[in-house]
Amino acid sequence: MESHLPDTFAALGNPTRLAIVERLLRDGELAAGELAMPEISAPAMSHHFRVLREAGLIVQRVDAQRRLYTVRPEAMRAVGRWSMTYRQFWDGSLDRLGRAISKEKSNERTED
């Protein structure tokens, strides 16, 4: 799934698509009509759904006349793993910086 991360982040880089995914994460499976936004045309919404499906972020299922969407947990796990890698990097880097600053301050006090 990590090989799809560029597509995933490209899809989430659009505010409308990010809002769709956030809503699905919060509310669970929803019909296209429930996700509709008054300021966005139906063809534009269909395009956003297609981009999200192609990026592997959501799945669609048909129930009679309704198109129901849900977030793919695997996609969210991949984003989480990616972000945790960088969180660990920054946590470690900031810890080292904090120790270096403390050591510098300690050295300045002993020089006074």
N, C-alpha and C positions, 0 to 999 in steps of 0.2 A: 504494500500500500504506500510505503514511503516514496516509491518511484512516481507516484501520482501527486506528490506534494506541490509541485509547481502549478499544476492544473487546479488543485484544491485552493491554494492561496490566490491564484488569479480569479477564480470564481468568487471567493469570499471578499476580494478587493472591491467589489461593487457593492455600494450601500444597500441597494434593494435586495440583492441575493443574500447579503449578510443578515438583513432583517428577516428574510424568509427562514433562514436556518435558525436564527435565534428564536423565532416564534415556534418553530417545530420542536426545538430542544425544550422550550418552556412548556408547550401545550401538548406535545405528542402528535400523533397522526391527525392531519387536517385535510379537508377537501380544498381543491383549488379555489373555490368560491370563498371559503373562509379566509384564505390567504390574500385575496384580492385587495388591491390598494386603489382607492378612488382616483388618484392622480396618474395611475399607470393603466394603459390600455390592455385589453385581454391578449392581443397578439404579443405585446411586450412582456407580459407576465409569462406567457407560454415560452417565450425565448429564455427568460430567466430560469424557469423550471428545467428546460432542456440543458442549459449550461450546467446547472447544478447536478443533473442526472449524469451528464457526460463526464463531469469531474469526479463522480463517484460519491458525492456528498448526500444525495437523497435518492430514494426509490419511489416509484409510482406504482400504485395498483389501481385497478379499475373495479368499481363496485356499482353495477348497473350504469347509470348515466354520470356517475361522479368519478373524478380522478382524485385519489387520495395519496398524500405525500407523507413520508416520514424520513427522518435522518438516519443514515447508515452509521451505526455505532463504530464500525471499523474505521471509518473516515475520521471520526472525532478522536478515536484512540491514537491514530497516526499523528494528528495535529498535536495532541497532548504529549506524545513521546518526543516529537520534534521540539516543542517548547520547553519540555523538562531538560533536554540536553543543554539548551542555551541557558536555562535558569541555573543549572548546576555550574555551568561555566562562569556566569556572572556572579553567583554567590561565592564561588571560590576566588574569583578575581577581586571582588569587593572585600572579602575577608583578608586577603593578602595586602590589599591597599590599606585597610584599617590597621593591620599589624605594623606596616611600614610607617604609617603616620604616628602611631603610638611610640614606636622605637625612636623616630626622629624627635618627637616631643621630649621623650625621656633623655635623649642625648643632649638636647638644648638645655634642659634643666641642670644636668650635671656639669655643663660647661659654664654656667652662670656662677 
